[in-house]
Amino acid sequence: VTFTATSFVPPSGKDVISVNPKTGEIHLTAALDFEEVSIYDFRIEARDQGWPPLSGHCSVELEVLDVND
């Protein structure tokens, strides 16, 4: 099974969020700033290596909290 992240809202999410293609673990690749973006929405797709390949997906909503509040 391989995992990919797609359909980022806002599109800048693909610059700060990554998904390990083998495990599906979600990682941040840069710092998040509450004042710039407070919520990221994206989809994770899991696809197998069968013939024909089958896939499933889920939606992820990442809420950024302002630690000063």
trRosetta pair geometry for C-beta under 8 A, 3 or more apart (Angstrom, degrees):
i j d omega theta_ij theta_ji phi_ij phi_ji
1 24 8.0 -14 120 -47 115 114
1 46 5.3 1 -176 -174 117 100
1 47 6.8 150 -153 74 65 33
1 48 5.3 -37 -93 -94 72 64
1 49 7.6 -121 -69 -14 32 82
2 21 5.0 -7 -159 179 90 94
2 22 7.2 -32 -117 -87 65 42
2 46 7.4 160 79 -151 36 53
2 47 5.5 -23 59 61 86 88
2 49 7.7 83 -11 -59 100 88
3 19 5.2 -108 125 146 110 123
3 20 6.9 45 64 86 124 54
3 21 5.5 -173 55 -140 69 38
3 22 7.5 -77 21 21 99 10
3 23 7.4 -61 18 78 138 31
3 24 4.0 147 -64 -94 165 74
3 44 6.0 -9 -166 -173 104 100
3 45 7.0 156 -151 80 52 49
3 46 5.4 -20 -96 -97 77 71
4 19 6.5 144 -146 72 19 131
4 21 6.7 18 -72 -112 67 88
4 44 7.4 158 80 -154 37 54
4 45 5.2 -14 60 57 87 98
4 47 7.5 4 9 5 106 112
5 8 7.2 49 145 -64 104 97
5 14 7.2 170 105 -112 114 79
5 17 6.4 -135 160 119 168 105
5 18 7.1 -159 16 -149 139 30
5 19 4.3 144 -34 -6 105 125
5 26 7.7 94 -78 -115 132 93
5 42 5.3 22 -174 151 101 135
5 43 7.1 149 -157 79 54 48
5 44 5.8 -29 -98 -98 67 66
5 45 7.9 175 -88 16 19 77
6 42 6.9 154 75 -173 30 90
6 43 5.1 -29 67 67 82 100
6 45 6.1 18 9 -9 120 117
7 41 7.7 -50 124 122 92 87
7 42 5.9 149 82 -146 70 59
7 43 4.6 37 46 11 120 110
8 11 5.4 104 91 -125 105 35
8 12 7.5 -143 137 54 131 30
8 13 3.7 -162 -164 63 122 115
8 14 4.8 -140 -9 -41 158 85
8 17 7.4 163 -113 52 124 122
8 40 6.9 -28 -157 -168 89 98
8 41 7.4 143 -156 83 40 55
8 42 4.7 -8 -98 -96 63 108
9 13 7.0 14 54 -2 21 138
9 40 7.2 153 81 -160 54 50
9 41 4.4 -5 57 59 104 102
9 42 7.1 -178 21 -70 65 60
10 13 6.0 141 71 -23 57 92
10 37 6.1 -120 23 -116 121 133
10 40 7.3 -79 29 -116 65 73
11 14 6.5 -30 179 10 59 107
12 15 5.4 -45 -173 26 64 117
12 16 7.1 32 142 -1 80 107
12 37 6.9 -166 75 -44 122 150
13 16 6.2 -78 -151 48 40 93
13 17 5.3 -12 172 19 83 121
13 37 7.7 -150 -73 147 82 164
13 40 4.4 129 -111 -148 127 119
13 41 7.8 -129 -47 53 167 38
13 42 5.7 -159 125 -55 147 124
14 17 6.8 -68 -110 56 25 83
14 42 8.0 136 -71 -110 71 140
15 29 7.3 -122 154 75 45 120
15 30 6.7 -10 134 15 83 138
16 28 6.0 -12 165 -155 82 80
16 29 5.7 -159 -151 55 33 81
16 30 4.4 -85 -118 51 85 99
16 31 7.8 -75 -140 65 120 23
16 32 6.3 113 165 -83 147 78
16 40 7.8 -132 75 -85 115 156
17 26 6.6 -16 -167 -168 99 98
17 27 7.5 148 -157 80 51 45
17 28 6.4 -36 -98 -107 58 55
17 29 7.0 -138 -56 9 10 93
17 40 6.5 155 -29 146 145 158
17 42 6.7 -176 93 11 149 157
17 62 7.2 -180 -93 3 142 161
18 26 7.6 155 83 -155 41 51
18 27 5.2 -22 66 66 89 94
18 28 7.9 137 21 -121 78 8
18 29 5.2 68 -11 -42 113 118
19 24 6.3 -17 -175 -150 106 41
19 25 7.1 160 -154 78 58 39
19 26 5.6 -26 -100 -99 77 63
19 27 7.5 166 -90 20 27 77
19 44 6.1 154 -115 -121 157 101
20 23 4.5 6 99 47 131 92
20 24 6.4 -42 69 15 85 14
20 25 4.4 26 17 47 123 88
20 27 6.9 73 -39 -9 89 114
24 44 6.6 76 -154 -178 98 137
24 46 6.7 -14 -93 -89 128 107
26 44 7.7 -90 -73 -82 109 132
26 60 7.1 161 -87 -161 156 166
28 31 7.6 66 154 -94 131 24
28 32 6.7 -85 -139 -32 137 101
32 37 7.3 -88 -161 71 91 95
32 64 4.8 -143 146 -116 131 131
33 36 4.2 61 85 11 110 110
33 37 7.1 81 71 30 72 69
33 64 7.5 38 84 162 18 155
34 37 7.9 -101 -142 74 21 38
34 38 5.6 41 -158 -101 68 79
34 64 4.9 -164 -94 125 70 109
34 65 6.7 -40 -94 126 129 17
34 66 4.0 -165 109 -79 172 82
35 66 7.7 77 -48 -103 69 117
37 40 6.4 58 142 -64 129 84
37 64 6.6 89 102 16 70 143
38 63 6.8 2 156 -156 76 69
38 64 5.2 -133 -148 57 42 95
39 61 6.4 -14 -167 -171 105 93
39 62 7.0 152 -157 80 52 53
39 63 5.4 -16 -104 -106 82 65
39 64 7.0 -141 -67 14 35 81
40 61 7.4 160 83 -157 51 45
40 62 4.3 -5 57 57 100 106
40 64 7.5 68 -8 -29 93 103
41 59 6.8 -11 -167 -173 93 101
41 60 7.2 159 -152 84 47 55
41 61 5.4 -12 -101 -104 77 74
41 62 7.8 -165 -72 22 32 71
42 59 7.7 164 90 -154 30 60
42 60 5.5 -16 66 60 76 99
42 62 7.8 2 18 1 99 108
43 57 5.3 7 179 -177 113 121
43 58 7.0 163 -154 81 69 36
43 59 5.6 -40 -99 -100 74 58
43 60 7.1 161 -103 14 22 82
44 57 6.4 163 83 -153 49 67
44 58 5.4 -7 54 56 97 85
44 60 6.0 59 -18 -22 104 120
45 55 5.6 3 -176 -177 101 123
45 56 7.4 163 -153 84 58 36
45 57 4.6 -26 -100 -97 69 97
46 55 6.4 162 84 -154 49 68
46 56 5.2 -8 57 58 100 85
46 57 7.2 -179 17 -83 69 43
47 53 5.4 28 -179 166 102 122
47 54 7.3 173 -148 89 59 38
47 55 4.2 -21 -97 -97 79 100
48 53 5.8 -178 74 -152 65 75
48 54 5.3 14 32 53 113 82
48 55 7.4 -156 10 -77 68 52
49 53 6.6 -26 -127 -109 17 100
50 53 5.8 142 63 -105 65 44
50 54 6.1 9 53 4 123 91
65 69 7.7 -123 176 52 82 109
66 69 4.6 63 89 1 107 110
